Every structure is written in structure tokens, then in C-alpha cells.
Amino acid sequence: MSCDQRAYPASNQTWRILAHANEHNYAVGAYNCYNDDGVMAVIRAAERKRSAAIIQLFPWTMHFQGTQFIHYVINAAHSASVPIAVHLDHCIKPEDVEQALTIPFDSIMVDASTLDEEENIRQCKAVVDRARELNMTIEAEMGRIEGGEDGLPSVDSGTVLTRPDEAEAFVRRTGVHFLAPSFGNIHGGYPPGGADKCWDLPRLAAIGELVAGSTPLALHGTHPVSDALFQKTISLGVRKINLNRTVRDEYTEFVTKNSGNLELTVLKMQAVEIYVRSVERMMDVLGSAERY
């Protein structure tokens, strides 16, 4: 699929969603989905709340559920009555990047953050150049965020915080459309004191001042995080907020308690509704509700 180069990246769904959020000072949830329950929950919540949304998949999905499932997700998202993009997060292996470029994702995250800075820049730029022809936008991580998520390897080589004075050069040299900074945020659980203690908000503010006007920031490592802290990051330029257990835990708890007691059809309908309500709540918190 080629695109009108004069329109790029404005013709891209993820870009349109986050550019609108940037213009109007709110954030959009990027909801990690692992099955059709999650996909349905995000779409239903978005349509009820008249909110944009991003359905976020991992490379795990390409390997375990396959490309036909991904095509189902993309078709369902793009058929919604509000803007919903489909994003592939943390694409680390070169072979996964190659496969992702054959699938009509709206955007992918190229994660070369474990490499040295120059190699990170080189790899990101190479993918950006190819993705342009596919009308696909690219997120990258500058620095290194510790921890791991479902289906992803844990990063234990040490945190490398994003240097504000080099963030603008990274964006300019790579051409990436969205930047995931490292400012003390952690994938997975936080140590005592939580995100409030770990996050270097002055660093995030400095990064936002330099790049967020043209390059929306993506927030990784969001569990557990208070509503007030989410809203603080939005004021500093964060426009894409990755959400996993924050919206999934109540659904998982319900399924665990009731999987042996309810018929599968009833279990799924009730579980999805619980999932929907969790997503709806975060749409209110992030300010994305009633925007469309």
C-alpha cells in the first residue's frame, strides 16, 4: 500500500489521533490487547465514550495468534465509528520488524534501545524510510526503560535515562513520529515508593519542551500509576499512554473467579462488559472522552 507522500504522515491513523490530542492537550490510551475480549472492550468503550483509542499488540501476537488474527483486529478497529488505530509495540527483533512491515499496522514501535545510541538511530531511520511508503508511522525509545511485559524479554542491562538536550537530535536524525522517553519509568512493577518516587518529572518536562510540540511523547511503564500522575504527564507533553494491567486486572479477576461457574457465552459477555468499564474510566482520566 503506497500513500500520497504529500499527505504523510497526516494520512496515517495513529498520527491523526495523536496530533489531535496534541492540539487539544489530552492523551489517548494505547490499550494492550491479547485476545478478542480486549479488542471488543476497547472498541465498545471508545464508541460509547466518543473517544479515539489505540489497540496495541505485541510481536507475541504475530507468533502465537498469527496474521489472520491481526487482520481481524485491524478490520474491526477501522470499522469503528470513532478513530481507532492498531499499533505494534516493542518490535525488537529484525525479523519481527520485517514481518510487521508486511501487515497493515497503522504504526509500530521499533525498539533498538538495548543497542548503542548510533545503532539505535541507524536502525530507526532505516525503518522510518521504508514505513513511509506503507503509510505507517514509527515510535522509538530513546534511552532504555527497565523491566519487562507479557511476551517481552526483561531488560536488565540498566536504565539509560533520556537526555533532554539530545532528544531533539534523535528525533530529527531518525525521523520517528513518536518518542518514548526514559525518565525513571519501568515496565512491570515498581519498587517501594512507586512511580511517584521513581519518575524524574523535571526531566520529562525538559524533553517535552524540546520535542513534544512536533513529536508526541509516549508513556511506558504505567502500573500502578495514580490518576493525578497520569494527568501531570499529559501537562508535560505525553499524548500516548500505554495501558495494560490498569484496565485488565478487573477483567482477569472476574474470569478467574467465574470460569468454572458460568457458561462460556455468559462468561465472555459479562467479562467484556467489566473490561469496557475499566477502559471507559481511563478515557475519562486521560481526557479523550467526548472528543469525536
HUDA-V894227 format. One record per pair of residues at least 6 apart in sequence whose ideal C-beta (glycine too) atoms are under 6 Angstrom apart, sorted by the first residue. I is the first residue (numbers start at 1). J is the second residue. If there is no record, write none. Layout:
BEGIN
i & j
I & J
I & J
END
This chain:
BEGIN
i & j
1 & 134
2 & 133
3 & 11
3 & 135
8 & 132
9 & 15
9 & 137
9 & 177
11 & 135
12 & 135
12 & 137
13 & 85
13 & 106
14 & 85
14 & 106
14 & 107
14 & 137
15 & 137
17 & 28
17 & 52
17 & 83
17 & 85
18 & 216
18 & 239
18 & 240
21 & 27
21 & 28
21 & 239
22 & 216
22 & 239
26 & 287
26 & 288
27 & 234
27 & 238
27 & 239
27 & 241
27 & 286
28 & 52
28 & 288
29 & 241
29 & 243
29 & 282
29 & 286
30 & 54
30 & 56
30 & 87
30 & 240
30 & 242
31 & 42
31 & 243
32 & 56
32 & 244
33 & 39
33 & 55
37 & 272
39 & 73
40 & 272
41 & 272
41 & 275
41 & 276
41 & 279
42 & 53
42 & 55
42 & 279
43 & 80
44 & 276
45 & 276
45 & 279
45 & 280
46 & 53
46 & 82
46 & 84
47 & 80
47 & 81
47 & 82
49 & 280
49 & 283
49 & 289
50 & 290
50 & 292
51 & 283
51 & 288
51 & 289
52 & 83
52 & 288
53 & 84
54 & 85
54 & 87
55 & 77
55 & 86
56 & 87
56 & 89
57 & 88
58 & 89
58 & 151
59 & 91
59 & 96
60 & 151
62 & 99
67 & 103
70 & 103
73 & 86
74 & 86
74 & 104
77 & 84
77 & 86
82 & 292
85 & 106
86 & 105
86 & 106
87 & 107
88 & 100
88 & 105
88 & 108
89 & 109
90 & 109
90 & 111
90 & 152
91 & 97
91 & 100
91 & 108
91 & 109
91 & 110
92 & 111
100 & 108
107 & 137
109 & 139
110 & 124
110 & 127
110 & 138
110 & 140
111 & 141
112 & 120
112 & 123
113 & 141
113 & 144
121 & 173
121 & 174
124 & 140
124 & 174
124 & 176
125 & 174
127 & 138
128 & 138
128 & 175
131 & 138
137 & 177
138 & 176
138 & 177
139 & 178
139 & 218
140 & 176
141 & 180
142 & 162
142 & 170
143 & 160
143 & 161
143 & 162
143 & 182
144 & 159
144 & 160
144 & 182
145 & 182
145 & 185
145 & 187
145 & 220
146 & 155
146 & 159
146 & 186
147 & 186
147 & 187
147 & 188
148 & 154
148 & 187
148 & 188
149 & 187
161 & 182
162 & 181
162 & 182
162 & 207
164 & 206
164 & 207
164 & 210
167 & 207
167 & 210
167 & 211
168 & 210
168 & 211
171 & 179
171 & 211
171 & 215
178 & 216
178 & 218
179 & 215
179 & 217
180 & 218
180 & 220
181 & 207
183 & 200
183 & 203
183 & 204
184 & 198
184 & 199
184 & 200
185 & 220
185 & 221
186 & 221
187 & 221
190 & 198
195 & 225
204 & 236
205 & 236
208 & 236
208 & 237
212 & 237
216 & 239
217 & 237
217 & 238
218 & 240
219 & 233
219 & 238
219 & 241
220 & 242
222 & 242
222 & 243
223 & 245
223 & 246
227 & 285
230 & 285
247 & 278
247 & 279
247 & 282
250 & 274
250 & 278
251 & 271
251 & 274
251 & 275
254 & 271
254 & 274
255 & 271
258 & 267
283 & 289
END
